[in-house]
Amino acid sequence: MDNNLEELKQIIIKANPSILDLKFGCKVKTETVVIEGKIIRSLSNDRVEVLVEGINNQIIFKNQIAEILGRDIILSDVLVALRKKNLKIAIVVEENNLIINYWDSKPAFKFPRNTCNWIPKKPLHEQSKETIEFLYELLK
């Protein structure tokens, strides 16, 4: 499943490259010290402040960033990727989750072939295995 999650992330990032923008919430790894943290603010054109769990905030130069991991992928990012594939989907709101329905035929309200549950306010990596597999199969 982890391979599918990583591949799914790459598919969604390709559809919405702004996930990798060096903005608030973007995760980065640095060259000089092996740290991983989230950007909390941009200080200038060449410096950002990074929050690292268990350590004080670190101010680093953008040229010290070895890898941009991106911000958490959320439902709106998934919807961008689904839209770019021209997939017929409908979202139904039910109590504490969203149901994503997919149709593979022309009539829009035919019984859905596939569905998955998306837990609101949770990023992609915190969704169920079934949801990740469903989205992976749709977008691969």
N, CA, C and O atoms as a DFTB+ gen file, in Angstrom:
560 C
 N C O
     1  1       0.816      -1.204       0.000
     2  2       0.000       0.000       0.000
     3  2       0.857       1.263       0.000
     4  3       0.511       2.252      -0.647
     5  1       1.975       1.229       0.727
     6  2       2.823       2.415       0.789
     7  2       3.314       2.828      -0.591
     8  3       3.422       4.019      -0.886
     9  1       3.614       1.835      -1.447
    10  2       4.034       2.170      -2.803
    11  2       2.921       2.867      -3.562
    12  3       3.161       3.834      -4.285
    13  1       1.689       2.366      -3.393
    14  2       0.555       3.006      -4.060
    15  2       0.320       4.404      -3.515
    16  3      -0.024       5.311      -4.274
    17  1       0.500       4.597      -2.210
    18  2       0.340       5.924      -1.618
    19  2       1.372       6.884      -2.196
    20  3       1.037       8.007      -2.572
    21  1       2.618       6.446      -2.267
    22  2       3.669       7.315      -2.810
    23  2       3.428       7.625      -4.284
    24  3       3.622       8.759      -4.723
    25  1       3.007       6.625      -5.044
    26  2       2.720       6.849      -6.462
    27  2       1.505       7.762      -6.628
    28  3       1.490       8.625      -7.506
    29  1       0.490       7.573      -5.789
    30  2      -0.699       8.426      -5.816
    31  2      -0.326       9.872      -5.505
    32  3      -0.808      10.795      -6.161
    33  1       0.528      10.070      -4.506
    34  2       0.991      11.427      -4.182
    35  2       1.646      12.076      -5.394
    36  3       1.383      13.241      -5.690
    37  1       2.496      11.332      -6.097
    38  2       3.188      11.885      -7.264
    39  2       2.209      12.236      -8.386
    40  3       2.372      13.254      -9.058
    41  1       1.197      11.397      -8.586
    42  2       0.168      11.676      -9.602
    43  2      -0.566      12.973      -9.253
    44  3      -0.804      13.808     -10.125
    45  1      -0.920      13.137      -7.985
    46  2      -1.665      14.325      -7.552
    47  2      -0.776      15.563      -7.615
    48  3      -1.245      16.635      -7.996
    49  1       0.492      15.433      -7.250
    50  2       1.428      16.559      -7.346
    51  2       1.605      16.981      -8.802
    52  3       1.700      18.173      -9.096
    53  1       1.650      16.019      -9.706
    54  2       1.770      16.346     -11.138
    55  2       0.548      17.144     -11.603
    56  3       0.678      18.059     -12.416
    57  1      -0.631      16.800     -11.091
    58  2      -1.863      17.514     -11.462
    59  2      -1.943      18.881     -10.789
    60  3      -2.570      19.798     -11.318
    61  1      -1.309      19.020      -9.620
    62  2      -1.363      20.270      -8.857
    63  2       0.017      20.569      -8.270
    64  3       0.245      20.333      -7.083
    65  1       0.944      21.088      -9.094
    66  2       2.318      21.315      -8.646
    67  2       2.464      22.315      -7.491
    68  3       3.516      22.365      -6.853
    69  1       1.431      23.104      -7.217
    70  2       1.538      24.077      -6.120
    71  2       1.713      23.390      -4.765
    72  3       2.054      24.052      -3.785
    73  1       1.491      22.103      -4.694
    74  2       1.725      21.336      -3.461
    75  2       3.184      21.468      -3.032
    76  3       3.494      21.367      -1.845
    77  1       4.075      21.693      -3.989
    78  2       5.507      21.792      -3.703
    79  2       5.998      23.226      -3.503
    80  3       7.196      23.446      -3.325
    81  1       5.083      24.211      -3.531
    82  2       5.488      25.602      -3.315
    83  2       6.065      25.769      -1.909
    84  3       5.543      25.211      -0.944
    85  1       7.142      26.538      -1.805
    86  2       7.772      26.792      -0.502
    87  2       6.958      27.823       0.271
    88  3       7.326      28.993       0.372
    89  1       5.846      27.350       0.811
    90  2       4.935      28.189       1.570
    91  2       4.638      27.508       2.894
    92  3       5.142      26.421       3.175
    93  1       3.812      28.165       3.705
    94  2       3.411      27.628       4.996
    95  2       2.918      26.182       4.847
    96  3       2.075      25.890       3.999
    97  1       3.449      25.292       5.674
    98  2       3.014      23.896       5.681
    99  2       3.806      22.974       4.785
   100  3       3.679      21.754       4.889
   101  1       4.629      23.533       3.901
   102  2       5.449      22.718       3.013
   103  2       6.539      22.024       3.830
   104  3       7.238      22.673       4.609
   105  1       6.687      20.718       3.659
   106  2       7.721      19.964       4.364
   107  2       8.987      19.940       3.522
   108  3       8.941      19.777       2.302
   109  1      10.125      20.108       4.202
   110  2      11.423      20.113       3.509
   111  2      12.446      19.312       4.300
   112  3      12.302      19.105       5.505
   113  1      13.482      18.865       3.596
   114  2      14.662      18.273       4.233
   115  2      15.836      19.160       3.839
   116  3      15.880      19.685       2.726
   117  1      16.799      19.328       4.766
   118  2      17.944      20.186       4.462
   119  2      19.184      19.359       4.155
   120  3      19.259      18.174       4.477
   121  1      20.161      20.016       3.521
   122  2      21.436      19.374       3.174
   123  2      22.352      19.285       4.384
   124  3      22.947      18.240       4.644
   125  1      22.465      20.388       5.127
   126  2      23.478      20.504       6.165
   127  2      23.202      19.637       7.382
   128  3      24.106      18.986       7.905
   129  1      21.968      19.629       7.828
   130  2      21.585      18.836       8.985
   131  2      20.412      17.975       8.537
   132  3      19.537      18.438       7.805
   133  1      20.397      16.744       8.973
   134  2      19.293      15.886       8.574
   135  2      18.094      16.238       9.442
   136  3      17.883      15.658      10.507
   137  1      17.315      17.200       8.963
   138  2      16.086      17.586       9.658
   139  2      14.957      17.590       8.645
   140  3      15.155      17.815       7.451
   141  1      13.797      17.339       9.151
   142  2      12.596      17.449       8.330
   143  2      11.622      18.300       9.116
   144  3      11.366      18.043      10.292
   145  1      11.087      19.302       8.472
   146  2      10.158      20.177       9.159
   147  2       9.219      20.856       8.196
   148  3       9.333      20.702       6.980
   149  1       8.287      21.610       8.751
   150  2       7.309      22.347       7.955
   151  2       7.663      23.820       7.970
   152  3       7.996      24.379       9.014
   153  1       7.590      24.441       6.810
   154  2       7.817      25.878       6.717
   155  2       6.684      26.592       7.454
   156  3       5.506      26.319       7.224
   157  1       7.064      27.506       8.340
   158  2       6.034      28.282       9.032
   159  2       5.965      29.711       8.524
   160  3       4.940      30.375       8.681
   161  1       7.049      30.197       7.911
   162  2       6.970      31.511       7.261
   163  2       8.204      31.740       6.405
   164  3       9.276      31.182       6.641
   165  1       8.010      32.583       5.403
   166  2       9.094      33.014       4.525
   167  2       9.638      34.316       5.090
   168  3       8.879      35.254       5.336
   169  1      10.943      34.377       5.297
   170  2      11.541      35.576       5.878
   171  2      12.034      36.550       4.820
   172  3      12.032      37.762       5.032
   173  1      12.450      36.021       3.692
   174  2      12.945      36.845       2.589
   175  2      12.936      35.976       1.347
   176  3      12.431      34.854       1.366
   177  1      13.501      36.505       0.259
   178  2      13.560      35.724      -0.978
   179  2      14.438      34.488      -0.845
   180  3      14.272      33.519      -1.585
   181  1      15.381      34.525       0.110
   182  2      16.309      33.400       0.197
   183  2      16.284      32.643       1.521
   184  3      17.042      31.687       1.689
   185  1      15.421      33.051       2.478
   186  2      15.377      32.378       3.782
   187  2      13.948      32.029       4.183
   188  3      13.005      32.761       3.884
   189  1      13.810      30.897       4.866
   190  2      12.523      30.489       5.414
   191  2      12.735      30.025       6.850
   192  3      13.830      29.603       7.220
   193  1      11.683      30.107       7.651
   194  2      11.731      29.582       9.008
   195  2      11.005      28.243       9.014
   196  3       9.868      28.140       8.554
   197  1      11.677      27.215       9.543
   198  2      11.153      25.859       9.516
   199  2      10.903      25.384      10.936
   200  3      11.765      25.530      11.803
   201  1       9.740      24.820      11.179
   202  2       9.395      24.238      12.468
   203  2       9.770      22.761      12.439
   204  3       9.272      21.999      11.611
   205  1      10.652      22.369      13.349
   206  2      11.088      20.985      13.434
   207  2      10.616      20.450      14.777
   208  3      10.917      21.032      15.819
   209  1       9.875      19.339      14.759
   210  2       9.356      18.784      16.012
   211  2      10.499      18.458      16.965
   212  3      11.493      17.849      16.571
   213  1      10.350      18.867      18.216
   214  2      11.337      18.565      19.240
   215  2      12.544      19.485      19.250
   216  3      13.408      19.357      20.117
   217  1      12.620      20.411      18.301
   218  2      13.751      21.345      18.204
   219  2      13.165      22.737      18.050
   220  3      12.042      22.893      17.569
   221  1      13.917      23.742      18.454
   222  2      13.465      25.117      18.202
   223  2      13.350      25.349      16.708
   224  3      13.917      24.605      15.908
   225  1      12.618      26.381      16.337
   226  2      12.507      26.735      14.924
   227  2      13.896      26.969      14.347
   228  3      14.778      27.505      15.018
   229  1      14.077      26.565      13.111
   230  2      15.344      26.727      12.420
   231  2      15.159      27.719      11.276
   232  3      14.198      27.619      10.514
   233  1      16.068      28.667      11.157
   234  2      16.047      29.565      10.003
   235  2      17.078      29.023       9.029
   236  3      18.257      28.894       9.359
   237  1      16.621      28.711       7.830
   238  2      17.528      28.130       6.838
   239  2      17.441      28.924       5.536
   240  3      16.441      29.580       5.245
   241  1      18.513      28.840       4.773
   242  2      18.535      29.436       3.442
   243  2      17.889      28.448       2.476
   244  3      18.044      27.234       2.612
   245  1      17.181      28.975       1.522
   246  2      16.495      28.100       0.572
   247  2      17.476      27.200      -0.172
   248  3      17.123      26.090      -0.572
   249  1      18.716      27.678      -0.361
   250  2      19.679      26.831      -1.070
   251  2      20.203      25.679      -0.205
   252  3      20.948      24.832      -0.700
   253  1      19.823      25.634       1.085
   254  2      20.178      24.517       1.954
   255  2      19.142      23.391       1.879
   256  3      19.351      22.314       2.437
   257  1      18.042      23.638       1.199
   258  2      16.990      22.633       1.098
   259  2      17.431      21.564       0.108
   260  3      17.677      21.845      -1.065
   261  1      17.525      20.334       0.604
   262  2      17.946      19.217      -0.233
   263  2      16.759      18.592      -0.958
   264  3      16.885      18.127      -2.091
   265  1      15.605      18.587      -0.292
   266  2      14.424      17.960      -0.879
   267  2      13.175      18.694      -0.421
   268  3      13.004      18.989       0.762
   269  1      12.308      18.981      -1.380
   270  2      11.008      19.575      -1.073
   271  2      10.006      18.429      -1.064
   272  3       9.754      17.805      -2.094
   273  1       9.440      18.159       0.099
   274  2       8.479      17.066       0.242
   275  2       7.055      17.527      -0.044
   276  3       6.190      16.717      -0.379
   277  1       6.813      18.831       0.087
   278  2       5.488      19.388      -0.184
   279  2       4.615      19.435       1.044
   280  3       4.959      18.897       2.097
   281  1       3.477      20.088       0.891
   282  2       2.518      20.154       1.997
   283  2       1.638      18.905       1.943
   284  3       1.671      18.148       0.974
   285  1       0.858      18.708       2.994
   286  2      -0.069      17.580       3.013
   287  2      -1.058      17.704       1.862
   288  3      -1.518      18.800       1.541
   289  1      -1.376      16.582       1.250
   290  2      -2.355      16.548       0.169
   291  2      -3.740      16.446       0.792
   292  3      -4.013      15.564       1.606
   293  1      -4.608      17.371       0.387
   294  2      -5.959      17.431       0.945
   295  2      -6.992      17.151      -0.157
   296  3      -6.645      16.989      -1.327
   297  1      -8.255      17.099       0.244
   298  2      -9.324      16.743      -0.693
   299  2      -9.323      17.614      -1.939
   300  3      -9.514      17.098      -3.040
   301  1      -9.116      18.919      -1.800
   302  2      -9.156      19.797      -2.980
   303  2      -8.070      19.420      -3.993
   304  3      -8.278      19.558      -5.199
   305  1      -6.922      18.949      -3.519
   306  2      -5.858      18.499      -4.433
   307  2      -6.296      17.248      -5.193
   308  3      -6.043      17.117      -6.390
   309  1      -6.955      16.331      -4.483
   310  2      -7.464      15.110      -5.110
   311  2      -8.507      15.467      -6.168
   312  3      -8.528      14.883      -7.252
   313  1      -9.369      16.428      -5.846
   314  2     -10.409      16.834      -6.801
   315  2      -9.804      17.453      -8.056
   316  3     -10.324      17.249      -9.153
   317  1      -8.722      18.198      -7.915
   318  2      -8.034      18.756      -9.088
   319  2      -7.550      17.620      -9.987
   320  3      -7.736      17.661     -11.203
   321  1      -6.932      16.615      -9.387
   322  2      -6.418      15.484     -10.170
   323  2      -7.559      14.715     -10.844
   324  3      -7.446      14.319     -12.004
   325  1      -8.651      14.507     -10.115
   326  2      -9.800      13.808     -10.699
   327  2     -10.387      14.604     -11.867
   328  3     -10.760      14.038     -12.895
   329  1     -10.460      15.918     -11.691
   330  2     -11.009      16.785     -12.756
   331  2     -10.130      16.742     -14.001
   332  3     -10.636      16.695     -15.123
   333  1      -8.837      16.758     -13.804
   334  2      -7.921      16.743     -14.957
   335  2      -7.983      15.428     -15.727
   336  3      -7.590      15.375     -16.892
   337  1      -8.475      14.360     -15.085
   338  2      -8.656      13.069     -15.774
   339  2     -10.042      12.959     -16.384
   340  3     -10.367      11.944     -17.000
   341  1     -10.881      14.009     -16.219
   342  2     -12.257      14.012     -16.748
   343  2     -13.084      12.847     -16.227
   344  3     -13.871      12.265     -16.975
   345  1     -12.920      12.504     -14.974
   346  2     -13.693      11.418     -14.379
   347  2     -15.036      11.941     -13.885
   348  3     -15.135      13.064     -13.390
   349  1     -16.048      11.126     -14.023
   350  2     -17.389      11.500     -13.563
   351  2     -17.511      11.102     -12.101
   352  3     -17.591       9.917     -11.775
   353  1     -17.526      12.099     -11.224
   354  2     -17.641      11.816      -9.798
   355  2     -18.731      12.689      -9.188
   356  3     -19.090      13.737      -9.724
   357  1     -19.236      12.236      -8.073
   358  2     -20.173      13.018      -7.268
   359  2     -19.744      12.846      -5.818
   360  3     -19.283      11.778      -5.416
   361  1     -19.899      13.896      -5.052
   362  2     -19.546      13.832      -3.636
   363  2     -20.818      14.000      -2.817
   364  3     -21.583      14.946      -3.007
   365  1     -21.021      13.074      -1.915
   366  2     -22.194      13.091      -1.041
   367  2     -21.697      13.325       0.383
   368  3     -20.776      12.654       0.848
   369  1     -22.317      14.288       1.068
   370  2     -21.945      14.576       2.455
   371  2     -22.822      13.726       3.358
   372  3     -24.048      13.762       3.261
   373  1     -22.186      12.964       4.234
   374  2     -22.917      12.101       5.162
   375  2     -22.274      12.187       6.529
   376  3     -21.116      11.799       6.686
   377  1     -22.978      12.674       7.499
   378  2     -22.507      12.809       8.874
   379  2     -21.058      13.273       8.952
   380  3     -20.770      14.439       8.683
   381  1     -20.145      12.382       9.316
   382  2     -18.755      12.784       9.536
   383  2     -17.814      12.423       8.402
   384  3     -16.599      12.427       8.597
   385  1     -18.332      12.113       7.233
   386  2     -17.440      11.844       6.114
   387  2     -18.077      12.230       4.788
   388  3     -19.264      12.549       4.712
   389  1     -17.268      12.193       3.761
   390  2     -17.716      12.492       2.406
   391  2     -17.602      11.210       1.608
   392  3     -16.614      10.484       1.720
   393  1     -18.598      10.937       0.814
   394  2     -18.553       9.750      -0.030
   395  2     -18.285      10.211      -1.451
   396  3     -19.021      11.037      -1.991
   397  1     -17.242       9.683      -2.053
   398  2     -16.904      10.006      -3.440
   399  2     -17.428       8.859      -4.295
   400  3     -16.999       7.716      -4.138
   401  1     -18.358       9.165      -5.200
   402  2     -18.926       8.171      -6.109
   403  2     -18.325       8.366      -7.497
   404  3     -18.128       9.494      -7.947
   405  1     -18.040       7.266      -8.159
   406  2     -17.490       7.309      -9.516
   407  2     -18.393       6.522     -10.455
   408  3     -18.785       5.395     -10.152
   409  1     -18.722       7.127     -11.605
   410  2     -19.498       6.461     -12.644
   411  2     -18.627       6.303     -13.872
   412  3     -17.839       7.190     -14.202
   413  1     -18.768       5.170     -14.552
   414  2     -17.991       4.989     -15.773
   415  2     -18.867       4.952     -17.025
   416  3     -18.404       4.567     -18.098
   417  1     -20.136       5.355     -16.886
   418  2     -21.005       5.404     -18.058
   419  2     -21.621       6.796     -18.170
   420  3     -21.504       7.605     -17.249
   421  1     -22.275       7.074     -19.293
   422  2     -22.768       8.429     -19.553
   423  2     -23.859       8.910     -18.603
   424  3     -23.757      10.041     -18.129
   425  1     -24.899       8.130     -18.290
   426  2     -25.929       8.679     -17.393
   427  2     -25.339       9.037     -16.031
   428  3     -24.777       8.185     -15.343
   429  1     -25.473      10.285     -15.658
   430  2     -24.808      10.787     -14.455
   431  2     -25.322      10.145     -13.173
   432  3     -24.562      10.019     -12.212
   433  1     -26.592       9.734     -13.128
   434  2     -27.111       9.215     -11.866
   435  2     -27.357       7.718     -11.895
   436  3     -28.217       7.209     -11.176
   437  1     -26.611       7.020     -12.716
   438  2     -26.637       5.566     -12.682
   439  2     -25.972       5.108     -11.387
   440  3     -25.136       5.822     -10.833
   441  1     -26.336       3.930     -10.904
   442  2     -25.740       3.440      -9.654
   443  2     -24.217       3.451      -9.777
   444  3     -23.680       2.959     -10.769
   445  1     -23.516       4.000      -8.793
   446  2     -22.062       4.115      -8.898
   447  2     -21.364       2.757      -8.892
   448  3     -21.756       1.838      -8.173
   449  1     -20.338       2.659      -9.697
   450  2     -19.540       1.439      -9.750
   451  2     -18.619       1.360      -8.552
   452  3     -18.363       0.272      -8.036
   453  1     -18.124       2.486      -8.109
   454  2     -17.155       2.521      -7.014
   455  2     -17.423       3.706      -6.101
   456  3     -17.863       4.768      -6.542
   457  1     -17.152       3.503      -4.835
   458  2     -17.245       4.610      -3.886
   459  2     -16.118       4.498      -2.866
   460  3     -15.544       3.428      -2.662
   461  1     -15.821       5.611      -2.240
   462  2     -14.877       5.598      -1.121
   463  2     -15.305       6.680      -0.137
   464  3     -16.039       7.602      -0.493
   465  1     -14.850       6.562       1.078
   466  2     -15.150       7.552       2.115
   467  2     -13.922       8.407       2.357
   468  3     -12.820       7.886       2.535
   469  1     -14.110       9.723       2.363
   470  2     -13.034      10.665       2.672
   471  2     -13.357      11.290       4.026
   472  3     -14.438      11.850       4.209
   473  1     -12.436      11.197       4.963
   474  2     -12.650      11.787       6.280
   475  2     -12.260      13.263       6.200
   476  3     -11.092      13.579       5.972
   477  1     -13.237      14.181       6.387
   478  2     -12.925      15.613       6.302
   479  2     -11.830      15.999       7.296
   480  3     -11.689      15.385       8.354
   481  1     -11.071      17.010       6.943
   482  2      -9.996      17.576       7.760
   483  2      -8.809      16.642       7.935
   484  3      -7.906      16.937       8.718
   485  1      -8.793      15.519       7.220
   486  2      -7.649      14.606       7.271
   487  2      -6.962      14.631       5.913
   488  3      -7.632      14.584       4.882
   489  1      -5.616      14.705       5.898
   490  2      -4.900      14.672       4.621
   491  2      -4.913      13.258       4.025
   492  3      -5.343      12.301       4.669
   493  1      -4.443      13.156       2.814
   494  2      -4.451      11.891       2.081
   495  2      -3.801      10.758       2.867
   496  3      -4.357       9.663       2.947
   497  1      -2.633      11.008       3.446
   498  2      -1.913       9.916       4.112
   499  2      -2.616       9.410       5.376
   500  3      -2.228       8.372       5.913
   501  1      -3.640      10.118       5.861
   502  2      -4.403       9.676       7.026
   503  2      -5.754       9.052       6.647
   504  3      -6.540       8.691       7.522
   505  1      -6.014       8.929       5.355
   506  2      -7.249       8.294       4.904
   507  2      -7.104       6.776       4.991
   508  3      -5.999       6.258       5.149
   509  1      -8.224       6.075       4.886
   510  2      -8.201       4.613       4.989
   511  2      -7.461       3.987       3.809
   512  3      -7.317       4.584       2.742
   513  1      -7.005       2.774       4.045
   514  2      -6.332       2.001       2.990
   515  2      -7.250       1.858       1.780
   516  3      -6.799       1.967       0.640
   517  1      -8.536       1.615       2.026
   518  2      -9.504       1.437       0.942
   519  2      -9.660       2.709       0.114
   520  3      -9.761       2.643      -1.111
   521  1      -9.680       3.857       0.771
   522  2      -9.799       5.133       0.056
   523  2      -8.570       5.380      -0.795
   524  3      -8.684       5.790      -1.951
   525  1      -7.398       5.135      -0.234
   526  2      -6.152       5.333      -0.989
   527  2      -6.105       4.407      -2.195
   528  3      -5.733       4.835      -3.287
   529  1      -6.478       3.140      -2.010
   530  2      -6.472       2.180      -3.124
   531  2      -7.482       2.581      -4.201
   532  3      -7.188       2.488      -5.393
   533  1      -8.675       3.027      -3.785
   534  2      -9.707       3.458      -4.728
   535  2      -9.192       4.617      -5.582
   536  3      -9.300       4.584      -6.808
   537  1      -8.634       5.638      -4.934
   538  2      -8.135       6.806      -5.659
   539  2      -6.950       6.438      -6.543
   540  3      -6.824       6.946      -7.657
   541  1      -6.096       5.574      -6.061
   542  2      -4.959       5.126      -6.863
   543  2      -5.446       4.454      -8.148
   544  3      -4.948       4.750      -9.234
   545  1      -6.423       3.546      -8.020
   546  2      -6.951       2.852      -9.198
   547  2      -7.592       3.835     -10.186
   548  3      -7.473       3.656     -11.398
   549  1      -8.263       4.863      -9.681
   550  2      -8.885       5.853     -10.570
   551  2      -7.860       6.717     -11.290
   552  3      -8.039       7.047     -12.463
   553  1      -6.806       7.078     -10.609
   554  2      -5.878       8.087     -11.146
   555  2      -4.628       7.517     -11.823
   556  3      -3.930       8.246     -12.528
   557  1      -4.338       6.251     -11.627
   558  2      -3.084       5.713     -12.195
   559  2      -3.097       5.670     -13.711
   560  3      -2.119       5.245     -14.325
